[in-house]
């Protein structure tokens, strides 16, 4: 019954999101369906889970983080700081494509849910000069944030994978790096093809040291949010708040505070609350492990299981770590020593990533969709080709390794 309820909730959420119902409301509706169809969740437990999803530290910090990022983006846009950042980057790098790839990649070092929304305003501004559609802006912002998930040693999924099979994280990276190369090249060819060069803002010669200084000062509000949590006990949302305070003080003569406050949108905070409630209900189900064990018991071929199982889990949960954390322990007794069968590991990891990346519950996807004002259907237009190139590479590596 839990599995049926989960599928109904998932279909309902997809339908509501496609109909442009607020994401947070759609997720809350799905949560109610799960709560009503699960025999293990009684009346009192239902409201306890609901309260835990809404009133907990993670939800609180994520909501504050999104509000801070939104305010920082609005102030930077209103004060023309984004234009200054772009001008300084043009002095240093000259090409718009390189800048568009770098911005989400830099923000990609933040292993936080929905972190892609930090680079979205700058990608939006630069891509607008190139005449790119919102669908392409979204794809650029997502792809170049996430292609590092196969080689950046601090990605939670890589760390978890290495720990589960008992190897160093760099051993895993050595086998994964072709995925980053192929997806990056495919993304470049797909997303920057047909750019109208007449729309380009001309780069100007300038002092590179001054450009570096100007770039660092322009990015300081975000850099405070990135590095203060690494160097101090401050939480991420508070570090961003300090960056916002610095920004408001330094740009006070260039902005209208009332205009900035009017631009605060409640859609993203509500989306976060809805997602966190849904994840809390998912966490109280035993359906996913049962589903995994049922598929294994049905005698499915191991290679097919390596595609189906992490794919289902990643898509349903919208979390790559869940796809890895649930799938890998089940495969270890089936395959044996995964260190000697890295083809299976690459396939499992990539399919889990693939399904998580395209999942309608993926934080970065959802928040970027909201930011650019797209439907979920529109958002997939330019996402699938680089992902299919990555899938083909993963299958090739499966046979090579």
C-alpha positions in Angstrom: 0.0 0.0 0.0 2.9 2.4 0.8 4.4 1.9 -2.7 1.0 2.6 -4.3 0.5 5.7 -2.2 4.1 6.9 -3.1 3.4 6.4 -6.8 0.1 8.3 -6.6 1.7 11.1 -4.7 4.5 11.4 -7.2 2.1 11.4 -10.2 0.0 14.0 -8.4 3.0 16.2 -7.7 4.1 16.0 -11.3 0.6 16.9 -12.6 0.2 19.8 -10.3 3.7 21.2 -11.1 3.0 20.8 -14.9 -0.2 22.8 -14.3 1.9 25.6 -12.7 0.6 25.0 -9.2 3.0 26.4 -6.6 5.7 23.8 -6.0 5.4 24.0 -2.2 1.6 23.4 -2.3 2.1 20.5 -4.7 4.7 18.9 -2.4 2.4 19.3 0.6 -0.5 17.7 -1.3 1.8 14.7 -2.1 2.9 14.5 1.5 -0.8 14.3 2.6 -1.4 11.4 0.1 1.6 9.5 1.5 0.4 10.1 5.1 -3.1 8.9 4.3 -2.1 5.8 2.4 0.7 4.5 4.7 -0.5 2.0 7.3 2.5 2.9 9.5 1.5 6.6 9.8 -1.3 7.2 12.2 -3.2 10.4 13.0 -0.8 11.6 15.7 2.3 10.5 13.7 1.0 12.3 10.6 1.1 15.7 12.4 4.3 14.9 14.1 6.0 14.3 10.8 4.4 17.4 9.3 5.7 19.5 12.2 9.2 18.0 12.0 9.4 18.8 8.3 8.3 22.4 8.8 9.9 23.2 12.2 13.4 21.9 12.1 16.9 23.5 11.8 17.6 22.4 8.2 14.3 23.8 6.9 14.8 27.0 8.9 18.4 27.5 7.6 17.4 26.7 3.9 14.6 29.2 4.0 16.8 31.9 5.4 19.5 31.0 2.9 17.2 31.4 0.0 15.8 34.7 1.3 19.4 36.0 1.8 20.5 34.9 -1.7 17.4 36.5 -3.3 18.0 39.8 -1.5 21.7 39.7 -2.4 20.8 39.1 -6.0 18.3 41.9 -6.1 20.7 44.4 -4.5 23.5 43.4 -6.9 21.2 43.8 -9.8 19.7 47.1 -8.6 23.2 48.6 -7.9 24.6 47.4 -11.2 27.2 45.3 -9.4 26.5 42.3 -11.7 27.4 44.5 -14.7 30.7 45.4 -12.9 31.5 41.7 -12.2 30.9 40.9 -15.9 33.1 43.8 -17.1 35.9 42.6 -14.8 35.6 39.0 -15.9 35.7 40.1 -19.5 39.0 41.8 -18.9 40.3 38.6 -17.4 38.8 36.0 -19.6 37.4 37.8 -22.7 34.9 35.1 -23.7 31.3 35.0 -22.5 31.1 31.3 -22.8 33.9 30.8 -20.4 32.4 33.1 -17.9 29.0 31.4 -18.2 30.6 28.1 -17.5 32.8 29.4 -14.6 30.1 31.1 -12.5 27.9 28.0 -11.8 31.1 25.9 -11.5 32.5 28.2 -8.8 29.2 28.0 -6.9 29.2 24.3 -7.4 31.8 23.9 -4.6 28.9 24.5 -2.2 27.5 21.1 -1.3 24.1 22.7 -0.3 20.7 21.9 -1.6 19.5 24.4 -4.2 22.9 26.1 -4.4 22.4 26.7 -8.1 20.2 29.6 -7.3 23.2 31.5 -6.2 24.7 31.7 -9.7 21.3 32.0 -11.5 21.1 35.9 -11.3 24.6 36.3 -12.8 24.0 33.7 -15.5 20.7 35.4 -16.3 22.4 38.8 -16.7 25.2 37.5 -19.0 23.1 35.2 -21.0 20.6 38.0 -21.7 23.4 39.9 -23.5 23.8 36.9 -25.7 20.1 36.6 -26.5 19.8 33.1 -24.9 16.4 31.8 -23.9 15.5 31.1 -20.3 15.6 27.3 -21.1 19.2 27.6 -22.1 20.1 29.8 -19.1 18.6 27.1 -16.8 20.5 24.4 -18.6 23.8 26.3 -18.4 23.3 27.0 -14.7 22.5 23.4 -13.8 24.9 21.6 -16.1 28.1 23.5 -15.2 27.3 23.3 -11.5 26.8 19.5 -11.6 29.4 18.1 -14.0 31.9 18.3 -11.2 30.0 15.7 -9.2 32.4 13.0 -10.7 35.7 14.6 -9.9 35.3 17.1 -7.0 36.6 15.2 -3.9 34.2 17.0 -1.5 31.0 15.9 -3.2 29.0 13.9 -0.6 28.0 11.2 -3.2 31.7 10.6 -4.1 32.7 10.5 -0.4 29.9 8.0 0.4 30.7 5.8 -2.6 34.4 5.6 -1.7 33.5 4.8 2.0 31.0 2.1 1.0 33.5 0.2 -1.2 36.5 0.9 1.0 38.7 2.9 -1.3 40.2 6.4 -1.4 38.0 9.0 -3.0 40.6 9.7 -5.7 40.5 6.1 -6.8 36.8 6.6 -7.6 37.6 10.0 -9.3 40.2 8.3 -11.6 37.5 6.1 -13.0 34.8 8.8 -13.2 36.6 11.8 -14.8 35.7 10.9 -18.4 32.0 11.7 -17.5 32.9 15.3 -16.6 34.9 15.8 -19.9 32.2 14.3 -22.2 29.3 16.1 -20.5 31.2 19.4 -20.5 32.0 19.2 -24.2 28.4 18.1 -25.0 27.0 20.9 -23.0 29.3 23.5 -24.7 28.3 22.3 -28.2 24.6 22.1 -27.3 24.1 25.3 -25.3 26.4 27.8 -27.0 25.6 26.8 -30.6 24.0 29.6 -32.7 24.9 32.5 -30.3 24.2 35.9 -31.9 27.6 37.5 -31.7 26.2 40.9 -32.5 24.6 40.9 -29.1 27.9 40.5 -27.3 29.1 43.3 -25.1 32.5 44.2 -26.3 35.3 43.5 -23.9 37.6 46.4 -23.0 41.3 46.4 -22.3 42.1 47.0 -18.6 44.5 46.4 -15.8 44.2 42.8 -14.8 45.2 43.4 -11.2 42.5 46.0 -10.9 40.0 43.6 -12.6 40.9 40.9 -10.0 40.4 43.4 -7.2 37.1 44.6 -8.6 35.9 41.0 -9.2 36.7 39.9 -5.6 35.0 43.0 -4.2 32.0 42.4 -6.4 31.8 38.7 -5.3 32.6 39.5 -1.7 29.0 39.1 -0.4 28.9 35.5 -1.9 32.5 34.7 -1.0 31.6 35.5 2.6 28.8 33.0 2.4 31.2 30.4 0.9 34.3 30.7 3.1 33.1 31.9 6.5 31.4 28.5 7.2 34.6 26.8 6.2 36.8 29.0 8.4 34.5 29.6 11.4 31.6 27.9 13.2 29.1 30.3 11.5 26.2 28.6 9.6 25.9 29.2 5.9 22.7 31.3 6.3 24.3 33.6 8.8 27.4 34.1 6.7 25.2 35.1 3.8 23.4 37.5 6.1 26.7 39.1 6.9 27.4 39.4 3.1 24.0 41.0 2.7 24.6 43.5 5.5 27.9 44.4 3.9 26.2 44.8 0.5 23.4 47.0 1.9 25.9 49.3 3.6 28.3 49.6 0.7 25.6 50.1 -1.9 23.2 52.2 0.2 23.4 55.2 -2.1 22.6 53.2 -5.2 19.5 51.3 -4.2 15.9 51.9 -3.1 15.3 49.7 0.0 11.6 49.7 -0.6 12.0 48.4 -4.1 14.3 45.6 -2.9 11.9 44.5 -0.2 9.0 44.4 -2.6 10.9 42.0 -4.8 11.0 39.3 -2.1 9.1 36.3 -3.5 7.5 33.8 -1.2 7.5 31.0 -3.8 11.0 29.7 -3.2 10.7 29.6 0.6 7.3 27.8 0.3 8.9 25.4 -2.2 11.6 24.5 0.3 9.1 23.9 3.1 7.0 21.7 0.9 10.0 19.7 -0.3 11.3 19.2 3.3 7.9 18.0 4.5 7.8 15.6 1.6 11.3 14.3 2.3 10.3 13.8 5.9 7.3 11.6 4.9 9.5 9.7 2.5 12.0 9.1 5.3 9.3 7.5 7.4 8.4 4.9 4.7 9.8 1.4 4.4 8.6 1.2 0.8 11.9 2.0 -0.9 14.0 -0.7 0.7 11.1 -3.1 0.2 10.9 -2.1 -3.5 14.7 -2.7 -3.9 14.6 -6.1 -2.3 11.5 -7.0 -4.4 13.3 -6.2 -7.6 16.3 -8.3 -6.5 14.1 -11.2 -5.5 12.4 -11.1 -9.0 15.7 -12.3 -10.5 16.4 -9.3 -12.7 19.9 -9.4 -14.4 22.5 -7.5 -12.4 23.4 -5.1 -15.2 19.7 -4.2 -15.7 19.3 -3.9 -12.0 22.3 -1.5 -11.9 20.2 0.8 -14.1 16.7 0.4 -12.8 17.3 0.5 -9.0 19.5 3.6 -8.6 17.4 5.2 -11.4 14.1 4.7 -9.5 15.5 5.8 -6.1 17.3 8.9 -7.5 14.1 10.0 -9.4 11.7 9.3 -6.5 13.9 11.0 -3.8 15.6 13.7 -5.9 18.8 12.9 -4.0 21.9 11.3 -5.5 23.2 10.3 -2.0 20.0 8.4 -1.4 20.4 6.6 -4.8 24.0 5.6 -3.8 23.3 4.9 -0.1 20.4 2.6 -0.8 21.7 0.9 -4.0 25.4 0.2 -3.3 24.9 -1.9 -0.1 22.5 -4.1 -2.1 24.9 -4.6 -5.0 28.0 -5.4 -2.9 26.8 -9.0 -2.1 25.6 -9.5 -5.6 28.8 -8.3 -7.4 31.4 -8.9 -4.8 34.5 -6.7 -4.8 33.4 -3.5 -6.5 37.0 -2.3 -6.6 37.6 -4.9 -9.2 34.3 -4.2 -11.0 34.5 -0.4 -11.4 32.3 -0.6 -14.5 29.3 -1.5 -12.3 30.2 1.3 -9.9 30.4 3.9 -12.6 27.1 2.7 -14.1 25.3 2.7 -10.7 26.8 6.1 -9.7 25.9 7.8 -13.0 22.4 6.4 -13.3 21.7 7.6 -9.7 23.1 11.0 -10.7 21.1 11.0 -14.0 17.8 10.3 -12.3 18.5 12.7 -9.5 19.5 15.5 -11.9 16.3 15.2 -13.9 14.0 14.5 -10.9 11.2 16.9 -10.3 12.2 16.8 -6.7 15.8 18.0 -7.4 16.3 21.2 -5.3 18.6 22.9 -7.8 16.3 22.1 -10.7 13.1 23.2 -8.9 14.6 26.5 -7.6 16.2 27.4 -10.9 12.9 26.6 -12.7 11.1 29.0 -10.3 13.8 31.6 -10.7 13.6 31.7 -14.5 9.8 31.4 -14.5 9.7 28.1 -16.6 7.5 25.1 -16.5 9.0 21.8 -15.6 8.4 20.6 -19.2 10.3 23.7 -20.6 13.2 23.1 -18.3 14.1 19.7 -19.8 14.5 21.1 -23.4 18.3 21.5 -23.2 19.1 19.2 -20.3 18.8 15.8 -21.9 21.4 15.9 -24.6 24.5 16.3 -22.3 23.0 13.8 -19.9 22.5 11.2 -22.7 26.1 11.8 -23.8 27.1 11.1 -20.2 25.0 8.0 -20.1 26.6 6.7 -23.3 30.0 7.3 -21.7 29.0 5.5 -18.5 27.8 2.5 -20.6 31.1 2.5 -22.5 33.1 2.7 -19.3 31.0 -0.2 -18.0 32.4 -2.4 -20.8 35.9 -1.0 -20.6 36.4 -1.4 -16.8 
